[in-house]
Amino acid sequence: MTCQSIFSYETWVHATAGSLGSMIAMATFYPLDTIRFRQQLADSSLKNESVVSSLLQILQSEGIIALYQGLKPVLISLGVSNFVYFYTFHGLKKIFKESAKNDLSLSFVAGVINVLFTTPLWVVNSRLKVSHPPYYSNLIDGLIYIANSEGLKALWSGLGPSLILVLNPALQFTIYEALKRKISANSAGAYFLIGACAKVIATVLTYPLQLAQTRQRYGKGNKIGMVALLFSILKRNGPLALFNGLEAKLTQTVLTAALMFMCYEKIVFYVFRILLRGTNTKKLV
């Protein structure tokens, strides 16, 4: 029974919908992610700029192409990552009783599995997002180059913060599922607003860890631990430096998460409606 639940058709639909929804959302708001990434890495220049100012600065100095630097590998990595996450979450969810407590636990487990499996992809992505990535231009080349030149361990740079940051999607999914049950959402607008609300809370609570994760993946601080890196940033630049890029992150991640959940819910609904011919889609979702 357990195996049938985990490997069911419904679980595959949820995973595919989550993967496609996340890719659509990221492609839509990718320039905001580029700005967020640069502000998280910066010790000067862009770090104190607003999202609009940073956008204009990049456009004027580097052109519109710079805003989409590394889009393809990000979409591939995000698609894989969300497939793993949604598949694990919904596969396990069919085994356990539906509740906020179980949602939090299952989201955390799904997040850990996802992080262990996909961290190398995100390490390469972080390197590819700079203007002139050294020696490689795609995910496969990047994985091989980093493994050969820095060792396999380097492919899991920032793993500590990433595992702790499993709290982010865990909180996000728990809040989202709780709000969805309470509000009985069934419209695109409702899914968008619930997804946005859940992501705002999760992002603000975990942001300093996300900043440390970005710097470690890129190689700025991957020789020291997460706590030491955060204290170093705090000592050099003050408390506000722990929130470099927060405005861009909130703008990008909230819109992306909201659109992702909206697309995901609608894809799941219509797939079950079309392929299962009138099956109770509300119950299946």
BAFI-3210 file (N, C-alpha, C; in Angstrom, 3 decimals, decimal comma, padded with zeros to 6 digits):
// residues 285
n [1|2|3|4|5|6|7|8|9|10|11|12|13|14|15|16|17|18|19|20|21|22|23|24|25|26|27|28|29|30|31|32|33|34|35|36|37|38|39|40|41|42|43|44|45|46|47|48|49|50|51|52|53|54|55|56|57|58|59|60|61|62|63|64|65|66|67|68|69|70|71|72|73|74|75|76|77|78|79|80|81|82|83|84|85|86|87|88|89|90|91|92|93|94|95|96|97|98|99|100|101|102|103|104|105|106|107|108|109|110|111|112|113|114|115|116|117|118|119|120|121|122|123|124|125|126|127|128|129|130|131|132|133|134|135|136|137|138|139|140|141|142|143|144|145|146|147|148|149|150|151|152|153|154|155|156|157|158|159|160|161|162|163|164|165|166|167|168|169|170|171|172|173|174|175|176|177|178|179|180|181|182|183|184|185|186|187|188|189|190|191|192|193|194|195|196|197|198|199|200|201|202|203|204|205|206|207|208|209|210|211|212|213|214|215|216|217|218|219|220|221|222|223|224|225|226|227|228|229|230|231|232|233|234|235|236|237|238|239|240|241|242|243|244|245|246|247|248|249|250|251|252|253|254|255|256|257|258|259|260|261|262|263|264|265|266|267|268|269|270|271|272|273|274|275|276|277|278|279|280|281|282|283|284|285]
n.u [000,834|001,925|004,052|002,565|001,265|003,360|004,465|002,418|000,166|-000,998|000,896|003,010|001,814|001,465|004,170|005,216|003,617|004,396|007,066|006,883|005,358|007,104|009,199|007,941|007,265|009,807|011,069|009,505|010,059|012,816|014,867|014,696|015,705|018,355|019,220|018,808|020,679|023,157|023,157|023,256|025,816|027,360|029,595|029,630|028,620|026,003|024,651|023,167|021,297|018,032|015,575|014,671|016,629|018,920|018,224|018,128|020,788|022,212|021,136|022,036|024,842|025,514|023,560|020,451|020,740|022,363|020,657|019,493|021,410|022,591|020,082|019,046|020,407|019,484|016,706|016,629|017,790|016,002|013,651|014,272|014,795|012,319|010,673|011,692|011,162|008,305|007,434|008,392|007,162|004,338|004,098|004,723|002,778|000,415|000,518|000,414|-001,740|-003,595|-002,466|-001,358|000,961|001,979|002,344|004,445|006,523|006,753|007,350|009,832|011,363|011,166|012,501|015,145|015,924|015,778|017,751|020,146|020,291|020,277|022,043|024,691|023,960|023,012|025,248|026,889|025,199|025,302|027,886|027,714|026,112|027,568|029,251|031,427|031,929|034,378|036,009|033,842|030,508|028,044|025,820|026,767|029,487|030,310|029,915|031,789|034,182|034,406|034,489|036,894|038,817|038,446|037,625|035,271|033,889|033,509|031,302|029,213|029,216|028,182|026,324|025,598|024,161|022,156|020,805|019,820|018,242|016,179|014,106|012,861|011,278|009,789|008,341|007,013|005,416|003,881|002,448|001,139|-000,455|-002,037|-003,418|-004,750|-006,473|-008,033|-009,179|-010,343|-009,539|-010,071|-009,578|-007,531|-006,508|-006,761|-005,015|-002,636|-002,385|-002,317|-000,022|001,879|001,706|002,551|005,194|006,393|006,492|008,116|010,504|011,456|011,996|014,155|016,171|018,974|020,401|020,040|021,522|024,116|024,283|024,263|026,707|028,544|028,125|028,995|031,616|032,585|033,525|033,352|035,240|034,957|032,730|029,091|028,051|030,345|030,799|028,526|028,933|031,280|030,420|028,654|030,411|032,119|030,388|028,059|024,704|022,674|023,829|023,402|021,078|021,366|020,130|017,542|015,166|015,059|015,037|012,634|010,802|011,292|011,147|008,682|006,803|007,515|007,071|004,334|003,229|004,135|002,753|000,152|000,182|000,895|-001,314|-003,401|-002,492|-002,456|-005,195|-006,453|-005,194|-006,072|-008,786|-009,088|-007,806|-008,807|-011,463|-013,675|-013,273|-013,232|-011,685|-011,096|-010,769|-008,579|-006,492]
n.v [-001,207|001,234|001,559|001,706|004,104|005,969|005,640|006,348|007,367|009,849|011,074|011,452|013,296|015,535|016,096|016,661|018,854|020,664|021,010|022,110|024,403|025,874|026,430|028,003|030,219|031,110|031,775|033,929|035,891|036,129|038,238|039,646|037,784|037,705|040,258|040,027|038,006|039,242|041,358|039,978|038,948|041,219|043,556|046,149|048,759|047,527|046,774|048,507|049,530|050,146|047,845|048,746|050,698|049,079|047,451|049,288|050,116|047,788|047,354|049,650|049,436|046,816|045,741|044,190|041,439|040,625|040,455|038,052|036,200|032,957|031,697|029,306|026,974|027,410|027,051|024,352|023,166|024,034|022,846|020,103|020,107|020,928|018,907|016,685|017,582|018,032|015,508|013,844|015,058|014,886|012,165|011,060|012,366|011,071|008,897|009,569|011,047|013,992|017,035|020,069|019,669|017,254|018,090|019,929|018,245|016,425|018,179|019,046|016,676|016,153|018,407|017,999|015,676|016,706|018,768|017,301|015,892|017,794|019,939|020,150|021,029|023,608|024,851|025,034|026,653|029,061|029,892|030,221|032,441|034,761|037,375|036,500|033,423|031,056|028,815|027,032|026,571|025,442|023,223|020,504|020,677|022,427|020,936|018,883|020,372|021,733|019,538|018,323|020,378|021,456|019,459|016,862|017,575|020,310|020,597|020,413|022,755|025,038|023,346|023,008|025,483|025,123|022,789|023,659|025,651|024,244|024,669|026,857|026,168|024,259|025,681|027,347|025,551|024,380|026,565|027,366|025,074|024,978|027,433|027,069|024,967|026,181|028,417|027,323|027,558|027,996|029,327|030,953|033,446|033,314|031,187|032,386|034,577|033,243|031,698|033,758|035,002|032,900|032,599|035,081|035,115|032,827|033,560|035,983|035,089|033,382|034,650|035,676|033,259|032,397|034,280|033,648|031,091|031,624|033,014|031,052|029,047|030,343|030,629|032,569|032,566|029,869|028,468|028,701|028,101|028,321|029,875|031,284|032,724|034,391|035,916|037,172|038,802|040,397|041,691|043,135|044,730|045,363|044,911|045,294|044,338|041,641|041,416|042,093|042,594|041,853|043,190|042,793|040,024|039,438|040,617|039,141|036,383|036,119|036,813|034,867|032,440|032,687|032,740|030,257|028,428|029,003|028,238|025,543|024,462|024,821|023,349|020,736|020,475|020,620|018,524|016,227|016,596|016,423|013,973|012,083|012,334|013,805|012,996|013,545|016,318|018,213|016,763|015,186|017,044]
n.w [000,000|000,822|-001,008|-003,360|-002,952|-002,911|-005,461|-007,163|-009,825|-009,320|-007,661|-009,449|-011,165|-009,474|-008,923|-011,479|-012,181|-010,189|-010,889|-013,520|-012,952|-011,297|-013,076|-015,017|-013,438|-012,548|-014,982|-015,683|-013,724|-013,635|-014,006|-011,572|-009,812|-010,622|-009,822|-007,038|-006,433|-007,062|-005,230|-002,820|-002,912|-002,919|-001,376|-001,636|-003,916|-005,561|-003,254|-001,569|-003,211|-004,598|-005,943|-008,434|-009,068|-009,170|-011,286|-013,428|-013,397|-014,126|-016,659|-018,018|-017,867|-018,678|-020,318|-021,459|-021,717|-019,643|-017,471|-017,787|-017,450|-017,227|-017,256|-018,506|-017,265|-014,658|-014,880|-015,598|-013,317|-011,354|-012,220|-011,889|-009,129|-007,958|-008,882|-007,483|-004,869|-004,752|-005,496|-003,425|-001,182|-001,736|-002,191|000,331|001,764|001,162|002,715|005,378|007,895|007,171|008,377|010,017|011,508|010,464|007,832|008,155|009,055|006,892|004,815|005,654|005,524|002,761|001,854|002,822|001,397|-001,189|-001,080|-000,596|-002,960|-005,068|-004,568|-005,849|-008,449|-007,927|-006,912|-009,182|-010,714|-009,256|-009,830|-012,577|-012,876|-012,737|-014,588|-016,208|-016,243|-015,255|-017,434|-017,934|-019,270|-018,980|-017,124|-016,940|-017,738|-015,739|-013,369|-013,766|-014,002|-011,483|-009,741|-010,564|-010,249|-007,682|-006,071|-005,072|-002,801|-002,959|-004,569|-002,910|-001,499|000,959|002,021|004,694|005,498|003,572|004,382|006,830|005,842|004,822|006,390|005,287|002,815|004,187|006,142|004,350|002,765|004,799|005,878|003,547|002,884|005,188|005,093|002,692|003,277|005,232|003,998|001,828|-000,873|-004,351|-006,658|-009,147|-008,349|-005,555|-004,910|-005,707|-003,892|-001,402|-001,721|-001,938|000,589|002,301|001,435|002,031|004,861|005,386|004,067|005,278|007,863|007,483|006,069|006,559|006,612|004,014|002,640|003,551|002,468|-000,319|-000,624|000,154|-001,754|-004,022|-003,447|-001,801|001,187|001,623|002,957|005,615|008,410|008,497|010,662|011,447|009,111|009,001|011,329|010,564|008,434|009,857|011,631|009,886|008,302|009,689|011,179|009,210|006,926|006,893|005,640|003,017|-000,191|000,460|-000,239|-003,029|-002,986|-001,619|-003,377|-005,746|-004,900|-003,646|-005,627|-007,502|-006,089|-005,569|-008,180|-009,016|-007,299|-008,104|-010,850|-010,522|-009,038|-010,885|-013,098|-012,024|-011,428|-014,008|-015,369|-013,951|-014,361|-017,142|-017,882|-016,112|-016,412|-015,067|-012,455|-008,924|-008,634|-006,718|-004,383|-005,066|-005,434]
ca.u [000,000|002,828|004,747|001,596|000,990|004,527|004,699|001,129|-000,011|-001,281|002,154|003,733|001,149|001,825|005,588|005,377|002,982|005,263|008,255|006,510|004,933|008,276|009,954|007,189|007,380|011,184|011,312|008,778|010,645|014,250|015,708|014,689|016,600|019,709|019,489|018,918|021,938|024,276|023,126|023,686|027,268|028,047|029,981|029,463|027,931|024,576|024,037|022,230|020,424|016,695|015,426|014,575|017,941|019,825|017,799|018,573|022,253|022,651|020,735|022,895|026,248|025,744|022,522|019,364|021,173|022,940|019,578|019,095|022,628|022,434|018,677|018,793|020,747|018,623|015,423|016,838|018,010|014,767|012,714|014,682|014,653|010,914|010,121|012,093|010,483|006,870|007,228|008,595|006,151|003,006|004,152|004,635|001,537|-000,662|000,678|000,119|-002,954|-003,410|-002,475|-000,264|002,157|002,509|002,817|005,759|007,487|006,944|008,042|011,233|011,984|011,270|013,551|016,459|016,196|016,011|019,042|021,226|020,304|020,414|022,999|025,716|023,405|022,893|026,614|027,283|024,364|025,815|029,082|027,330|025,364|028,468|029,386|032,406|032,240|035,641|036,263|032,675|029,362|026,788|025,783|027,634|030,878|030,558|030,040|033,074|035,295|034,513|034,917|038,306|039,708|038,261|037,235|033,840|033,316|033,142|029,979|028,224|029,496|026,969|025,357|025,096|023,049|021,071|020,027|019,068|017,252|015,024|013,041|012,147|010,158|008,940|007,401|006,211|004,406|002,979|001,552|000,324|-001,459|-002,968|-004,278|-005,596|-007,546|-008,897|-009,886|-010,960|-009,224|-010,292|-009,390|-006,136|-006,142|-006,621|-003,771|-001,541|-002,273|-001,909|001,386|002,674|001,719|003,385|006,592|006,876|006,810|009,252|011,714|011,935|012,511|015,370|016,987|020,433|020,939|020,053|022,666|025,310|024,266|024,659|028,141|029,319|028,033|029,805|033,014|032,931|033,270|033,125|036,308|034,577|031,377|027,997|027,978|031,522|030,592|027,534|029,583|032,241|029,639|028,130|031,511|032,642|029,424|026,931|023,523|021,907|024,494|022,828|019,855|021,671|019,322|016,257|014,079|015,013|014,671|011,206|010,077|011,444|010,744|007,257|006,090|007,809|006,371|002,896|002,908|004,408|001,640|-001,021|000,346|000,877|-002,679|-004,218|-002,020|-002,968|-006,655|-006,851|-004,718|-007,013|-010,103|-009,064|-007,407|-009,626|-012,848|-014,702|-012,950|-013,312|-010,372|-010,876|-010,271|-007,251|-005,519]
ca.v [000,000|002,377|001,712|002,139|005,524|006,754|005,543|006,459|008,315|011,154|011,650|011,903|014,511|016,620|016,406|017,297|020,169|021,523|021,302|023,031|025,667|026,609|026,890|029,120|031,361|031,614|032,414|035,194|036,883|035,863|039,420|039,970|036,835|038,159|041,398|039,486|037,269|040,190|042,113|039,094|038,791|042,508|044,271|047,564|048,970|047,244|046,254|049,448|050,034|049,573|046,905|049,513|051,295|048,003|047,038|050,303|050,121|046,637|047,604|050,685|049,042|045,495|045,386|043,327|040,031|040,360|040,135|036,662|035,391|031,669|031,298|027,914|026,015|027,627|026,410|022,897|022,816|024,280|021,807|018,867|020,320|020,929|017,572|015,870|018,063|017,760|014,062|013,317|015,606|014,342|010,727|010,811|012,943|010,109|007,836|010,085|011,843|015,404|017,976|021,042|019,044|016,307|018,872|020,481|017,144|015,890|019,217|019,042|015,475|016,385|019,407|017,375|014,811|017,594|019,442|016,332|015,449|018,855|021,001|020,377|021,825|025,014|025,384|025,415|027,791|030,269|030,310|030,604|033,688|035,905|037,835|035,724|032,188|030,484|027,465|026,221|027,382|024,740|022,460|019,318|021,150|023,006|019,843|018,207|021,282|021,960|018,281|018,089|021,435|021,782|018,254|016,590|018,275|021,669|020,567|020,543|023,980|025,637|022,304|023,281|026,433|024,583|021,868|024,469|026,404|023,397|025,304|027,823|025,521|023,549|026,686|027,812|024,557|024,196|027,726|027,316|024,014|025,347|028,505|026,518|024,203|027,081|029,341|026,531|028,268|027,259|030,233|031,285|034,581|032,870|030,425|033,355|035,334|032,333|031,380|034,949|035,159|031,841|032,829|036,253|034,699|031,905|034,248|036,935|034,345|032,606|035,348|035,679|031,956|032,361|035,091|032,834|030,001|032,162|033,317|029,814|028,370|031,074|030,526|033,658|032,141|028,432|027,873|028,813|027,636|029,258|030,810|032,159|033,623|035,396|036,824|037,968|039,823|041,291|042,483|044,038|045,634|045,694|044,043|045,416|043,571|040,297|041,459|042,581|041,979|041,376|043,764|042,066|038,644|039,394|040,904|038,021|035,075|036,120|036,747|033,576|031,393|032,864|032,291|028,822|027,717|029,186|027,364|024,161|024,050|024,762|022,222|019,527|020,444|020,325|017,184|015,257|016,798|015,947|012,568|011,201|012,505|014,134|012,555|014,642|016,959|018,928|015,778|014,721|018,103]
ca.w [000,000|000,913|-002,290|-004,347|-002,720|-003,286|-006,904|-007,835|-010,929|-008,734|-007,176|-010,639|-011,653|-008,558|-009,097|-012,789|-012,108|-009,369|-011,683|-014,599|-012,351|-010,825|-014,239|-015,592|-012,536|-012,555|-016,270|-015,676|-012,814|-013,520|-013,782|-010,148|-009,160|-010,946|-008,937|-005,682|-006,327|-007,044|-003,989|-001,740|-002,997|-002,899|-000,166|-001,990|-005,188|-005,659|-002,040|-000,989|-004,264|-004,682|-007,052|-009,676|-009,335|-009,575|-012,619|-014,377|-013,418|-014,910|-018,043|-018,600|-017,931|-019,262|-021,277|-021,000|-021,684|-018,324|-016,543|-018,006|-017,357|-016,551|-017,144|-018,893|-016,210|-013,497|-015,152|-015,529|-011,913|-010,622|-012,616|-011,202|-007,691|-007,557|-009,124|-006,334|-003,662|-004,819|-005,544|-002,076|-000,281|-001,997|-002,002|001,772|002,266|000,972|003,707|006,713|008,085|006,830|009,497|009,928|012,085|009,481|006,679|008,502|009,092|005,543|004,045|006,083|004,947|001,323|001,658|003,057|000,245|-002,330|-000,904|-000,776|-004,353|-006,078|-004,219|-006,884|-009,539|-007,510|-006,791|-010,543|-011,089|-008,616|-010,566|-013,943|-012,891|-012,851|-015,969|-016,980|-015,541|-015,733|-017,932|-018,251|-019,664|-018,741|-015,882|-016,969|-017,722|-014,427|-012,397|-014,007|-013,708|-010,038|-009,127|-010,884|-009,772|-006,266|-005,346|-004,998|-001,649|-003,362|-005,195|-001,839|-000,753|001,498|002,368|006,045|005,420|002,752|005,201|007,788|005,065|004,540|007,159|004,444|002,119|005,143|006,641|003,224|002,416|005,932|005,906|002,329|003,004|006,258|004,582|001,628|003,925|005,999|003,111|000,767|-002,117|-005,604|-007,790|-009,417|-007,514|-004,167|-004,821|-005,834|-002,643|-000,332|-001,966|-001,624|002,049|002,875|001,091|002,769|006,233|005,365|003,604|006,293|009,018|007,167|005,075|006,771|006,229|002,549|002,218|003,801|001,497|-001,623|-000,607|000,218|-003,050|-005,001|-003,060|-000,890|002,549|001,735|003,759|007,018|008,665|008,306|011,786|011,362|007,978|009,398|012,277|009,803|007,730|010,897|012,165|008,865|007,679|010,539|011,127|007,964|005,868|006,891|004,839|001,666|-001,242|000,959|-001,041|-004,292|-002,685|-001,331|-004,622|-006,669|-004,398|-003,349|-006,906|-008,123|-005,346|-005,768|-009,532|-009,061|-006,681|-008,950|-012,019|-010,037|-008,693|-012,095|-013,913|-011,377|-011,602|-015,384|-015,746|-013,401|-014,968|-018,532|-018,014|-015,286|-016,880|-014,083|-011,109|-007,951|-008,643|-005,459|-003,436|-005,465|-005,221]
c.u [000,868|003,524|003,807|001,289|002,137|004,719|003,407|001,155|-000,212|-000,005|002,983|003,123|001,519|003,278|005,838|004,793|003,830|006,504|007,956|006,114|006,104|009,094|009,271|007,375|008,783|011,495|010,657|009,507|012,161|015,126|015,779|015,613|018,061|020,122|019,686|020,268|023,127|024,311|023,572|025,201|028,022|028,400|029,830|028,631|026,437|023,891|022,999|021,250|019,039|016,644|015,416|015,921|018,939|019,503|018,303|020,089|022,792|022,319|021,671|024,322|026,490|024,709|021,533|019,767|021,721|021,878|019,132|020,303|022,339|021,008|018,459|019,175|019,903|017,283|015,533|016,956|016,737|013,721|013,003|014,401|013,198|010,219|010,425|011,295|008,998|006,582|007,341|007,490|004,790|002,972|003,999|003,308|000,369|-000,602|000,196|-001,149|-002,661|-003,547|-001,296|001,034|002,794|003,030|004,213|006,827|007,802|007,654|009,522|011,974|012,184|012,376|014,945|016,847|016,534|017,385|020,205|021,389|020,702|021,406|024,086|025,213|023,358|024,255|027,094|026,485|024,872|027,042|028,711|026,626|026,251|028,704|030,313|032,776|033,491|035,508|035,026|031,470|028,027|026,917|026,759|029,103|031,245|030,749|031,398|034,246|035,481|034,994|036,403|039,232|039,610|037,893|035,727|033,156|032,818|031,759|028,858|028,557|028,185|025,924|024,758|023,941|021,862|020,188|019,213|017,948|016,109|013,816|012,213|011,002|009,235|007,895|006,447|005,080|003,405|001,962|000,604|-000,799|-002,495|-003,946|-005,239|-006,758|-008,560|-009,765|-010,679|-010,781|-009,501|-010,172|-007,918|-005,661|-005,919|-005,330|-002,566|-001,319|-001,810|-000,436|002,297|002,806|002,644|004,859|007,167|007,328|008,062|010,551|012,281|012,578|013,859|016,372|018,494|021,096|021,006|021,220|023,965|025,416|024,753|026,160|028,995|029,279|028,919|031,295|033,476|032,569|033,057|034,228|035,995|033,126|030,350|027,942|029,143|031,369|029,609|028,130|030,594|031,540|029,135|029,208|032,011|031,646|028,188|025,715|022,765|022,514|023,968|021,561|020,097|020,811|017,952|015,088|013,917|014,570|013,177|010,385|010,089|010,808|009,256|006,443|006,279|007,043|004,867|002,465|003,107|003,242|000,368|-000,961|000,247|-000,550|-003,543|-003,803|-002,561|-004,469|-007,049|-006,358|-005,688|-008,390|-010,158|-008,819|-008,270|-011,116|-013,856|-014,444|-012,971|-011,958|-010,080|-010,265|-008,856|-006,183|-005,192]
c.v [001,256|002,638|002,212|003,623|006,388|006,769|005,655|007,483|009,728|011,844|012,182|013,194|015,702|017,061|017,131|018,694|021,139|021,942|022,330|024,401|026,515|027,170|028,071|030,379|031,960|032,331|033,791|036,267|036,751|037,103|039,833|039,032|037,210|039,307|040,920|038,820|038,221|040,993|041,267|038,917|040,079|042,958|045,769|047,637|048,699|047,001|047,190|050,032|049,394|048,622|047,647|050,117|050,256|047,534|048,001|050,313|048,974|046,828|048,586|050,209|047,733|045,077|044,376|041,858|039,659|039,967|038,680|035,722|034,098|031,161|029,811|026,913|026,176|026,934|024,887|022,451|022,967|023,227|020,489|018,977|020,239|019,605|016,668|016,268|017,694|016,263|013,468|013,764|014,945|012,816|010,358|011,290|011,969|008,974|008,286|010,939|013,313|016,280|018,927|020,449|018,081|017,030|019,417|019,397|016,623|016,888|019,241|017,849|015,649|017,372|018,833|016,500|015,651|018,254|018,487|015,947|016,557|019,963|021,205|021,219|023,303|025,656|025,854|026,629|029,097|030,798|030,824|031,958|034,928|036,207|036,966|034,449|031,526|029,052|026,616|027,117|026,669|023,854|021,288|019,710|021,697|021,954|019,156|019,094|021,466|020,699|018,032|019,113|021,705|020,577|018,102|017,355|019,661|021,722|020,647|021,728|024,596|024,620|022,543|024,268|025,895|023,636|022,618|025,210|025,541|023,924|026,249|027,162|024,764|024,495|027,132|026,824|024,345|025,325|027,701|026,291|024,366|026,419|027,977|025,723|025,119|027,945|028,592|027,210|027,392|028,151|030,556|032,421|034,196|032,089|031,363|034,078|034,456|031,961|032,538|035,141|034,149|032,112|034,032|035,845|033,828|032,617|035,184|036,202|033,678|033,358|035,367|034,357|031,814|033,160|034,311|031,698|030,469|032,409|032,053|029,063|029,031|030,993|031,646|033,237|030,654|027,722|027,948|028,376|028,740|030,306|031,798|033,170|034,730|036,400|037,727|039,099|040,862|042,228|043,516|045,114|045,972|044,804|044,102|044,612|042,137|040,221|042,116|041,844|041,510|041,907|043,009|040,621|038,523|039,608|039,695|036,735|035,003|036,018|035,382|032,447|031,471|032,360|030,787|028,028|027,825|028,256|025,898|023,674|023,891|023,615|020,910|019,382|019,995|018,965|016,128|015,370|016,203|014,442|011,611|011,420|012,681|013,597|013,752|015,309|017,682|017,995|015,351|015,756|018,232]
c.w [000,000|-000,408|-003,373|-004,209|-003,210|-004,800|-007,708|-008,957|-010,384|-008,260|-008,334|-011,186|-010,783|-008,771|-010,417|-012,797|-011,297|-010,123|-012,769|-014,046|-011,897|-011,980|-014,914|-014,746|-012,563|-013,860|-016,319|-014,874|-012,673|-013,334|-012,311|-009,375|-009,420|-010,026|-007,504|-005,467|-006,222|-005,754|-002,805|-001,735|-002,718|-001,494|-000,386|-003,261|-005,084|-004,322|-001,442|-001,999|-004,168|-005,873|-008,387|-010,054|-009,817|-010,984|-013,682|-014,512|-014,273|-016,389|-018,736|-018,797|-018,683|-020,302|-020,733|-020,890|-020,307|-017,305|-016,664|-018,016|-016,599|-016,446|-017,423|-017,805|-014,952|-013,688|-015,076|-014,071|-011,102|-010,951|-011,918|-009,708|-007,242|-007,853|-007,936|-005,099|-003,675|-004,816|-004,140|-001,135|-000,495|-001,905|-000,541|002,346|002,147|001,990|005,079|006,733|007,840|008,073|009,333|010,453|011,098|008,242|006,939|008,472|007,691|004,643|004,387|005,484|003,442|001,010|001,824|001,871|-000,980|-002,253|-001,168|-002,248|-005,324|-005,744|-005,278|-008,052|-009,176|-007,290|-008,165|-011,004|-010,508|-009,348|-011,967|-014,008|-012,933|-014,320|-016,812|-016,225|-016,108|-016,232|-018,263|-018,520|-019,499|-017,510|-015,875|-016,900|-016,350|-013,359|-012,534|-013,607|-012,199|-009,330|-009,347|-010,246|-008,274|-005,414|-005,266|-003,871|-002,017|-004,001|-004,164|-000,935|-000,284|001,903|003,745|006,049|004,618|003,555|006,248|007,078|004,546|005,317|006,291|003,668|003,056|005,729|005,542|002,898|003,547|006,013|004,716|002,460|004,071|005,780|003,521|002,215|004,604|005,092|002,039|-000,587|-003,334|-006,833|-007,947|-008,518|-006,067|-003,971|-004,861|-004,514|-001,480|-000,477|-001,618|-000,123|002,716|002,628|001,822|004,167|006,264|005,003|004,659|007,457|008,743|006,302|005,346|006,392|004,710|001,999|002,401|002,793|000,133|-001,669|-000,567|-001,104|-004,084|-004,683|-002,158|000,526|002,701|002,509|005,242|007,181|008,511|009,414|011,739|010,229|008,340|010,387|011,581|009,063|008,718|011,423|011,170|008,447|008,509|010,307|009,800|006,823|005,789|006,045|003,487|000,639|-000,787|000,129|-002,356|-004,074|-002,436|-002,602|-005,542|-006,138|-004,100|-004,630|-007,565|-007,438|-005,569|-007,141|-009,673|-008,481|-007,534|-010,163|-011,620|-009,784|-009,948|-013,011|-013,347|-011,623|-013,005|-015,866|-015,231|-014,065|-016,375|-018,602|-017,208|-015,501|-015,757|-012,698|-010,177|-007,802|-007,353|-004,427|-003,780|-005,213|-003,763]
res [m|t|c|q|s|i|f|s|y|e|t|w|v|h|a|t|a|g|s|l|g|s|m|i|a|m|a|t|f|y|p|l|d|t|i|r|f|r|q|q|l|a|d|s|s|l|k|n|e|s|v|v|s|s|l|l|q|i|l|q|s|e|g|i|i|a|l|y|q|g|l|k|p|v|l|i|s|l|g|v|s|n|f|v|y|f|y|t|f|h|g|l|k|k|i|f|k|e|s|a|k|n|d|l|s|l|s|f|v|a|g|v|i|n|v|l|f|t|t|p|l|w|v|v|n|s|r|l|k|v|s|h|p|p|y|y|s|n|l|i|d|g|l|i|y|i|a|n|s|e|g|l|k|a|l|w|s|g|l|g|p|s|l|i|l|v|l|n|p|a|l|q|f|t|i|y|e|a|l|k|r|k|i|s|a|n|s|a|g|a|y|f|l|i|g|a|c|a|k|v|i|a|t|v|l|t|y|p|l|q|l|a|q|t|r|q|r|y|g|k|g|n|k|i|g|m|v|a|l|l|f|s|i|l|k|r|n|g|p|l|a|l|f|n|g|l|e|a|k|l|t|q|t|v|l|t|a|a|l|m|f|m|c|y|e|k|i|v|f|y|v|f|r|i|l|l|r|g|t|n|t|k|k|l|v]
***
